[in-house]
Amino acid sequence: MDSYTLSRVSRRTSAGGIVLDPAFLQAQTFLFNCFPARAQAIYSALSSRNTQLWTYKNGSLVGAAITSHPTAEEGELHFIGIAPELQSRGLGRFFYTALEAQAFSDRRKIIAVTATPAFFESLGFFDRSPPGQKKTERYMLKAL
Ligand SMILES: CC(C)(COP(=O)(O)OP(=O)(O)OC[C@H]1O[C@@H](n2cnc3c(N)ncnc32)[C@H](O)[C@@H]1OP(=O)(O)O)[C@@H](O)C(=O)NCCC(=O)NCCS
């Protein structure tokens, strides 16, 4: 039977700032593959101490995401990716639902800036982009 696990990946670094945790590097590479054109943005999000990296596994890695907590009330989902060969089978919804319960349990609203608003709308987000906002940077909001 399928059994999926959500985990937060630690970012242990050496004194010189080298990431020591293989799970972190594996999840980072996984996100690079899900977002081939966004490697720099992912790297920069993961370089911040204010972000958290998450994995979703069923034995092997099937999903990864980056979150943060910009204010005491808000959570932000920066990137969420499912392995390309496993997309469109409901896994993104399961992953997000688990993440919302664990990463954002004490938040009142969640923000996501995305090029895939339909995925977020199906999860209860509303598009609150200001007029003229780019299609690739829709500002999605969900109240909890
Ligand atoms: C977006 C992504 C995380 C969705 O995961 P998934 O496992 O494919 O999605 P699911 O099968 O769980 O679909 C959940 C819902 O979202 C919708 N959806 C998912 N991806 C969509 C897309 N690209 N465009 C439109 N709707 C989409 C599905 O139709 C489904 O809606 P429904 O429940 O009303 O039928 C995944 O496709 C992915 O990793 N894409 C590449 C990276 C990306 O664009 N991430 C999101 C921006 S941060």
The ligand as an SDF file (V2000), in Angstrom:
LIG
                    3D

 48 50  0  0  0  0  0  0  0  0999 V2000
    1.6360   22.0910   -9.9360 C   0  0  0  0  0  0  0  0  0  0  0  0
    1.9130   20.6990   -9.3610 C   0  0  0  0  0  0  0  0  0  0  0  0
    2.6170   20.8200   -7.9970 C   0  0  0  0  0  0  0  0  0  0  0  0
    0.5570   19.9970   -9.1750 C   0  0  0  0  0  0  0  0  0  0  0  0
    0.7520   18.6900   -8.7190 O   0  0  0  0  0  0  0  0  0  0  0  0
   -0.0840   17.4960   -9.3830 P   0  0  0  0  0  0  0  0  0  0  0  0
    0.1900   16.2620   -8.6000 O   0  0  0  0  0  0  0  0  0  0  0  0
    0.2140   17.4700  -10.8350 O   0  0  0  0  0  0  0  0  0  0  0  0
   -1.5850   18.0370   -9.1650 O   0  0  0  0  0  0  0  0  0  0  0  0
   -2.8790   17.1950   -8.7420 P   0  0  0  0  0  0  0  0  0  0  0  0
   -2.9910   16.0040   -9.6530 O   0  0  0  0  0  0  0  0  0  0  0  0
   -2.8600   16.9410   -7.2870 O   0  0  0  0  0  0  0  0  0  0  0  0
   -4.0200   18.2270   -9.1240 O   0  0  0  0  0  0  0  0  0  0  0  0
   -4.7510   18.9490   -8.1400 C   0  0  0  0  0  0  0  0  0  0  0  0
   -5.6370   19.9340   -8.8550 C   0  0  0  0  0  0  0  0  0  0  0  0
   -4.8460   20.9820   -9.4470 O   0  0  0  0  0  0  0  0  0  0  0  0
   -5.1120   21.0720  -10.8470 C   0  0  0  0  0  0  0  0  0  0  0  0
   -3.8250   21.2990  -11.5190 N   0  0  0  0  0  0  0  0  0  0  0  0
   -2.6430   20.7340  -11.2180 C   0  0  0  0  0  0  0  0  0  0  0  0
   -1.6710   21.1910  -12.0200 N   0  0  0  0  0  0  0  0  0  0  0  0
   -2.2660   22.0690  -12.8520 C   0  0  0  0  0  0  0  0  0  0  0  0
   -1.7900   22.8630  -13.9070 C   0  0  0  0  0  0  0  0  0  0  0  0
   -0.5030   22.8800  -14.2820 N   0  0  0  0  0  0  0  0  0  0  0  0
   -2.6700   23.6580  -14.5430 N   0  0  0  0  0  0  0  0  0  0  0  0
   -3.9760   23.6300  -14.1920 C   0  0  0  0  0  0  0  0  0  0  0  0
   -4.4850   22.9030  -13.1640 N   0  0  0  0  0  0  0  0  0  0  0  0
   -3.6360   22.1210  -12.5200 C   0  0  0  0  0  0  0  0  0  0  0  0
   -5.6590   19.7030  -11.2290 C   0  0  0  0  0  0  0  0  0  0  0  0
   -6.4620   19.7860  -12.3780 O   0  0  0  0  0  0  0  0  0  0  0  0
   -6.4400   19.3160  -10.0030 C   0  0  0  0  0  0  0  0  0  0  0  0
   -7.6890   19.9850   -9.9940 O   0  0  0  0  0  0  0  0  0  0  0  0
   -9.0450   19.2230   -9.5860 P   0  0  0  0  0  0  0  0  0  0  0  0
   -8.7930   18.6070   -8.2470 O   0  0  0  0  0  0  0  0  0  0  0  0
  -10.0770   20.3050   -9.5740 O   0  0  0  0  0  0  0  0  0  0  0  0
   -9.2470   18.1980  -10.6610 O   0  0  0  0  0  0  0  0  0  0  0  0
    2.7750   19.8330  -10.3240 C   0  0  0  0  0  0  0  0  0  0  0  0
    2.0810   19.7100  -11.5500 O   0  0  0  0  0  0  0  0  0  0  0  0
    4.1560   20.3930  -10.5900 C   0  0  0  0  0  0  0  0  0  0  0  0
    5.0980   20.0520   -9.8700 O   0  0  0  0  0  0  0  0  0  0  0  0
    4.3130   21.2510  -11.6210 N   0  0  0  0  0  0  0  0  0  0  0  0
    5.6040   21.8540  -11.9390 C   0  0  0  0  0  0  0  0  0  0  0  0
    6.0060   22.8600  -10.8860 C   0  0  0  0  0  0  0  0  0  0  0  0
    4.9230   23.9240  -10.6360 C   0  0  0  0  0  0  0  0  0  0  0  0
    4.4230   24.5350  -11.5840 O   0  0  0  0  0  0  0  0  0  0  0  0
    4.5770   24.1330   -9.3270 N   0  0  0  0  0  0  0  0  0  0  0  0
    3.5210   25.0740   -8.9110 C   0  0  0  0  0  0  0  0  0  0  0  0
    3.9650   26.4760   -8.8080 C   0  0  0  0  0  0  0  0  0  0  0  0
    4.8570   26.8410   -7.3180 S   0  0  0  0  0  0  0  0  0  0  0  0
  1  2  1  0
  2  3  1  0
  2  4  1  0
  2 36  1  0
  4  5  1  0
  5  6  1  0
  6  7  2  0
  6  8  1  0
  6  9  1  0
  9 10  1  0
 10 11  2  0
 10 12  1  0
 10 13  1  0
 13 14  1  0
 14 15  1  0
 15 16  1  0
 15 30  1  0
 16 17  1  0
 17 18  1  0
 17 28  1  0
 18 19  1  0
 18 27  1  0
 19 20  2  0
 20 21  1  0
 21 22  1  0
 21 27  2  0
 22 23  1  0
 22 24  2  0
 24 25  1  0
 25 26  2  0
 26 27  1  0
 28 29  1  0
 28 30  1  0
 30 31  1  0
 31 32  1  0
 32 33  2  0
 32 34  1  0
 32 35  1  0
 36 37  1  0
 36 38  1  0
 38 39  2  0
 38 40  1  0
 40 41  1  0
 41 42  1  0
 42 43  1  0
 43 44  2  0
 43 45  1  0
 45 46  1  0
 46 47  1  0
 47 48  1  0
M  END
$$$$
